[in-house]
Amino acid sequence: MTTDTSPLSRQPTVLDYSSPTQFRFMIHQLPKVEFFTTAANIPAISLGELVIPTPYKSIPILGDNLTFDNLSISFIVDEELQNYRTIHDWMIGIGFPKSRQQFIDFRSSGSNTPQAGTGGDKSSGRMPDVGNVGLSVADKAFYTDATLTILSNKNNPIVEVRFSDLFPVALSGLDYNQNVTDVEYLTATIDFRYKLYEMVTIE
């Protein structure tokens, strides 16, 4: 197989630029956050490397372990703090700082995630691929899936970034201040960890 070096055949077919405002974010666990989302990111990824020492220059070779950065989203907080409290309650359910009953209550009634976990393949006796690692029905209540849809300049969906098995790791605080001259509505930021994300082209 040879590389085509003709300048005409190597021209890009898409000349429009990606706009930072053209996106839509959906997360199953947080329906009250979706509508108010103002910012989201496609997380960075990095690939480790192995360095082979030599008497001269050390030689780097490609690694085989990817590191995914956090997914971060920002949203406007509603005046009753409903969307903020859904994340707060989710994290309280995971961490149960007061009693184990907080964990039990969230798992049974606080989660909006469909509890359809398969539990994984526990009978094969081998380590499954990460994409096939399942969660028990009980565990599934604490995770969720999300989709970041990238839109064209005409608001048509063109790419979906699909995140699987998210859970929150950080929620920013809310700062109230009567000294401000102009009203700036409160926003909050959530950081998520997740199993994987994949990019899918929408036909």
VOPAGU-2260 file (C-alpha; in pm, 1 decimal, decimal comma):
REM VOPAGU-2260
SITE   aa  ch    i         X         Y         Z
SITE  MET   A    0       0,0       0,0       0,0
SITE  THR   A    1     143,7     335,3    -102,7
SITE  THR   A    2      63,2     683,3      25,9
SITE  ASP   A    3     -97,3     915,1    -225,9
SITE  THR   A    4     122,7    1224,8    -239,3
SITE  SER   A    5     -83,4    1417,1    -492,4
SITE  PRO   A    6    -163,8    1762,0    -341,3
SITE  LEU   A    7    -511,7    1764,2    -494,5
SITE  SER   A    8    -611,0    1427,6    -349,4
SITE  ARG   A    9    -483,6    1527,2      -2,9
SITE  GLN   A   10    -702,4    1836,9      35,0
SITE  PRO   A   11    -948,8    1835,6     327,4
SITE  THR   A   12   -1312,3    1770,2     245,2
SITE  VAL   A   13   -1450,1    1966,6     544,0
SITE  LEU   A   14   -1356,1    2334,7     555,8
SITE  ASP   A   15   -1593,6    2458,0     829,3
SITE  TYR   A   16   -1449,0    2521,3    1174,6
SITE  SER   A   17   -1580,0    2367,5    1494,8
SITE  SER   A   18   -1771,2    2619,5    1706,7
SITE  PRO   A   19   -1738,0    2599,0    2088,0
SITE  THR   A   20   -2105,3    2690,6    2129,8
SITE  GLN   A   21   -2246,4    2414,6    1909,2
SITE  PHE   A   22   -2303,9    2122,7    2145,0
SITE  ARG   A   23   -2569,0    1943,4    2346,6
SITE  PHE   A   24   -2505,1    1743,7    2664,5
SITE  MET   A   25   -2724,3    1463,5    2798,5
SITE  ILE   A   26   -2667,1    1270,2    3120,9
SITE  HIS   A   27   -2912,3    1007,2    3241,7
SITE  GLN   A   28   -2865,4    1056,3    3614,1
SITE  LEU   A   29   -2905,0    1436,0    3604,6
SITE  PRO   A   30   -3203,7    1538,9    3389,4
SITE  LYS   A   31   -3233,3    1871,4    3577,5
SITE  VAL   A   32   -2873,2    1958,2    3487,5
SITE  GLU   A   33   -2901,1    1895,8    3111,5
SITE  PHE   A   34   -3114,0    2203,0    3036,6
SITE  PHE   A   35   -2884,9    2440,3    3229,8
SITE  THR   A   36   -2549,7    2309,1    3101,3
SITE  THR   A   37   -2330,5    2591,7    2970,2
SITE  ALA   A   38   -1995,2    2418,9    2915,9
SITE  ALA   A   39   -1860,3    2068,9    2860,3
SITE  ASN   A   40   -1535,4    1921,5    2736,4
SITE  ILE   A   41   -1397,1    1631,4    2541,6
SITE  PRO   A   42   -1135,0    1510,7    2789,5
SITE  ALA   A   43    -771,3    1493,6    2691,5
SITE  ILE   A   44    -602,0    1156,7    2664,9
SITE  SER   A   45    -235,1    1072,8    2703,6
SITE  LEU   A   46     -36,9     763,4    2616,5
SITE  GLY   A   47     246,6     650,6    2836,7
SITE  GLU   A   48     583,7     555,1    2698,7
SITE  LEU   A   49     858,3     309,9    2782,5
SITE  VAL   A   50    1215,2     439,7    2781,2
SITE  ILE   A   51    1491,6     193,2    2697,4
SITE  PRO   A   52    1826,6     302,1    2846,9
SITE  THR   A   53    2136,7     277,8    2629,4
SITE  PRO   A   54    2498,2     393,2    2680,6
SITE  TYR   A   55    2413,6     683,8    2452,2
SITE  LYS   A   56    2065,6     830,6    2419,2
SITE  SER   A   57    1771,4     663,9    2590,8
SITE  ILE   A   58    1522,1     539,6    2332,5
SITE  PRO   A   59    1149,1     597,8    2387,1
SITE  ILE   A   60     902,2     344,0    2250,8
SITE  LEU   A   61     526,4     365,4    2245,9
SITE  GLY   A   62     334,4     261,9    2554,8
SITE  ASP   A   63      12,9      65,1    2582,0
SITE  ASN   A   64    -174,6     239,5    2863,4
SITE  LEU   A   65    -400,5     538,0    2797,3
SITE  THR   A   66    -486,5     792,6    3065,2
SITE  PHE   A   67    -816,9     978,5    3030,1
SITE  ASP   A   68    -863,5    1319,6    3191,6
SITE  ASN   A   69   -1180,1    1406,7    3382,6
SITE  LEU   A   70   -1501,5    1506,9    3211,7
SITE  SER   A   71   -1599,2    1853,5    3337,8
SITE  ILE   A   72   -1930,0    2028,4    3286,2
SITE  SER   A   73   -2057,9    2365,0    3408,1
SITE  PHE   A   74   -2421,8    2458,6    3458,1
SITE  ILE   A   75   -2635,7    2746,2    3582,5
SITE  VAL   A   76   -2787,4    2672,9    3923,6
SITE  ASP   A   77   -3164,0    2713,9    3951,0
SITE  GLU   A   78   -3298,6    2928,2    4236,5
SITE  GLU   A   79   -3428,1    2629,1    4434,8
SITE  LEU   A   80   -3091,5    2451,8    4394,7
SITE  GLN   A   81   -3270,2    2148,4    4253,5
SITE  ASN   A   82   -3008,1    2066,2    3992,2
SITE  TYR   A   83   -2723,1    2134,8    4235,2
SITE  ARG   A   84   -2877,7    1913,8    4502,4
SITE  THR   A   85   -2919,3    1618,3    4265,2
SITE  ILE   A   86   -2540,2    1602,5    4228,4
SITE  HIS   A   87   -2485,1    1675,1    4596,4
SITE  ASP   A   88   -2719,9    1390,1    4693,7
SITE  TRP   A   89   -2549,9    1157,2    4444,6
SITE  MET   A   90   -2210,6    1218,7    4603,4
SITE  ILE   A   91   -2355,9    1187,4    4954,0
SITE  GLY   A   92   -2506,1     853,1    4854,0
SITE  ILE   A   93   -2169,1     727,6    4730,6
SITE  GLY   A   94   -1970,0     855,1    5027,5
SITE  PHE   A   95   -2241,7     819,9    5301,2
SITE  PRO   A   96   -2063,7    1053,1    5550,1
SITE  LYS   A   97   -2335,4    1019,0    5815,0
SITE  SER   A   98   -2453,3     659,0    5801,7
SITE  ARG   A   99   -2473,7     362,0    5567,8
SITE  GLN   A  100   -2845,3     432,4    5537,3
SITE  GLN   A  101   -2757,3     722,2    5303,6
SITE  PHE   A  102   -2594,5     470,9    5069,7
SITE  ILE   A  103   -2896,1     238,9    5089,4
SITE  ASP   A  104   -3150,9     516,9    5035,2
SITE  PHE   A  105   -2978,6     650,6    4724,9
SITE  ARG   A  106   -2935,8     304,1    4577,0
SITE  SER   A  107   -3303,0     219,4    4627,8
SITE  SER   A  108   -3478,6     545,4    4545,0
SITE  GLY   A  109   -3240,5     833,7    4470,9
SITE  SER   A  110   -3086,1     708,7    4149,5
SITE  ASN   A  111   -3229,2     802,1    3809,3
SITE  THR   A  112   -3009,9     551,1    3627,5
SITE  PRO   A  113   -3189,0     245,0    3486,9
SITE  GLN   A  114   -3066,9     -42,1    3702,6
SITE  ALA   A  115   -3002,6    -290,6    3426,1
SITE  GLY   A  116   -2650,5    -405,1    3507,0
SITE  THR   A  117   -2553,0    -750,9    3388,1
SITE  GLY   A  118   -2304,7    -816,5    3665,3
SITE  GLY   A  119   -2032,6    -908,2    3416,5
SITE  ASP   A  120   -1901,6   -1251,3    3329,1
SITE  LYS   A  121   -1809,2   -1406,4    3663,2
SITE  SER   A  122   -1803,1   -1765,3    3540,5
SITE  SER   A  123   -1524,2   -1757,8    3283,2
SITE  GLY   A  124   -1242,7   -1720,1    3536,9
SITE  ARG   A  125   -1054,2   -1476,6    3315,2
SITE  MET   A  126   -1009,4   -1100,1    3314,9
SITE  PRO   A  127   -1264,1    -945,2    3073,8
SITE  ASP   A  128   -1182,4    -656,3    2842,6
SITE  VAL   A  129   -1253,4    -319,2    2999,7
SITE  GLY   A  130   -1536,2    -258,7    2753,8
SITE  ASN   A  131   -1705,9    -576,6    2876,0
SITE  VAL   A  132   -1666,8    -525,9    3248,6
SITE  GLY   A  133   -2017,3    -529,8    3393,1
SITE  LEU   A  134   -2166,5    -384,0    3707,4
SITE  SER   A  135   -2406,3    -554,5    3941,9
SITE  VAL   A  136   -2762,6    -426,8    3954,5
SITE  ALA   A  137   -2690,9    -263,8    4291,2
SITE  ASP   A  138   -2368,7     -99,0    4173,1
SITE  LYS   A  139   -2531,6      30,7    3854,4
SITE  ALA   A  140   -2739,0     274,6    4059,8
SITE  PHE   A  141   -2426,7     478,7    4137,1
SITE  TYR   A  142   -2306,0     508,8    3778,1
SITE  THR   A  143   -2457,7     665,7    3469,5
SITE  ASP   A  144   -2395,0     718,9    3099,7
SITE  ALA   A  145   -2371,2    1052,5    2919,8
SITE  THR   A  146   -2349,1    1182,1    2563,9
SITE  LEU   A  147   -2188,2    1500,1    2438,2
SITE  THR   A  148   -2330,5    1573,9    2092,6
SITE  ILE   A  149   -2128,3    1801,2    1866,0
SITE  LEU   A  150   -2345,4    2004,4    1631,6
SITE  SER   A  151   -2275,0    2152,6    1291,8
SITE  ASN   A  152   -2308,5    2524,7    1220,0
SITE  LYS   A  153   -2667,3    2443,8    1117,1
SITE  ASN   A  154   -2735,5    2267,8    1450,8
SITE  ASN   A  155   -2732,7    1920,2    1301,5
SITE  PRO   A  156   -2571,4    1644,4    1512,1
SITE  ILE   A  157   -2249,4    1525,7    1352,4
SITE  VAL   A  158   -2048,3    1351,5    1627,4
SITE  GLU   A  159   -2149,0    1187,5    1954,0
SITE  VAL   A  160   -1898,2    1145,9    2236,4
SITE  ARG   A  161   -2039,8     861,8    2446,0
SITE  PHE   A  162   -1924,3     822,5    2806,2
SITE  SER   A  163   -1990,4     501,1    2995,2
SITE  ASP   A  164   -2015,5     442,3    3369,9
SITE  LEU   A  165   -1963,2     796,4    3497,2
SITE  PHE   A  166   -1955,1     895,6    3860,7
SITE  PRO   A  167   -1886,3    1239,8    4014,7
SITE  VAL   A  168   -1558,8    1308,9    4193,6
SITE  ALA   A  169   -1584,7    1684,6    4257,4
SITE  LEU   A  170   -1857,4    1947,5    4283,8
SITE  SER   A  171   -1770,6    2315,9    4314,2
SITE  GLY   A  172   -1914,2    2532,5    4590,1
SITE  LEU   A  173   -2158,3    2822,5    4557,5
SITE  ASP   A  174   -2046,8    3173,5    4657,3
SITE  TYR   A  175   -2316,5    3423,4    4759,8
SITE  ASN   A  176   -2219,8    3790,0    4779,3
SITE  GLN   A  177   -2436,2    4101,9    4829,5
SITE  ASN   A  178   -2153,3    4336,3    4724,4
SITE  VAL   A  179   -2176,8    4259,0    4354,4
SITE  THR   A  180   -2303,6    4541,7    4132,7
SITE  ASP   A  181   -2433,0    4329,5    3844,1
SITE  VAL   A  182   -2624,5    4007,2    3893,6
SITE  GLU   A  183   -2420,5    3712,1    3772,3
SITE  TYR   A  184   -2619,4    3395,7    3816,3
SITE  LEU   A  185   -2446,6    3119,0    4005,3
SITE  THR   A  186   -2278,4    2843,5    3811,7
SITE  ALA   A  187   -2129,0    2519,7    3935,2
SITE  THR   A  188   -1880,0    2272,5    3790,3
SITE  ILE   A  189   -1878,0    1894,5    3819,8
SITE  ASP   A  190   -1583,7    1666,0    3749,7
SITE  PHE   A  191   -1655,9    1307,0    3651,1
SITE  ARG   A  192   -1449,5     993,6    3619,5
SITE  TYR   A  193   -1568,5     724,1    3380,6
SITE  LYS   A  194   -1475,7     391,1    3228,3
SITE  LEU   A  195   -1429,5     496,5    2864,5
SITE  TYR   A  196   -1548,7     740,5    2606,0
SITE  GLU   A  197   -1590,7     676,4    2236,2
SITE  MET   A  198   -1651,3     909,0    1942,5
SITE  VAL   A  199   -1921,3     805,1    1697,4
SITE  THR   A  200   -1994,1     980,6    1367,9
SITE  ILE   A  201   -2364,3    1049,0    1312,0
SITE  GLU   A  202   -2465,0     955,4     959,2
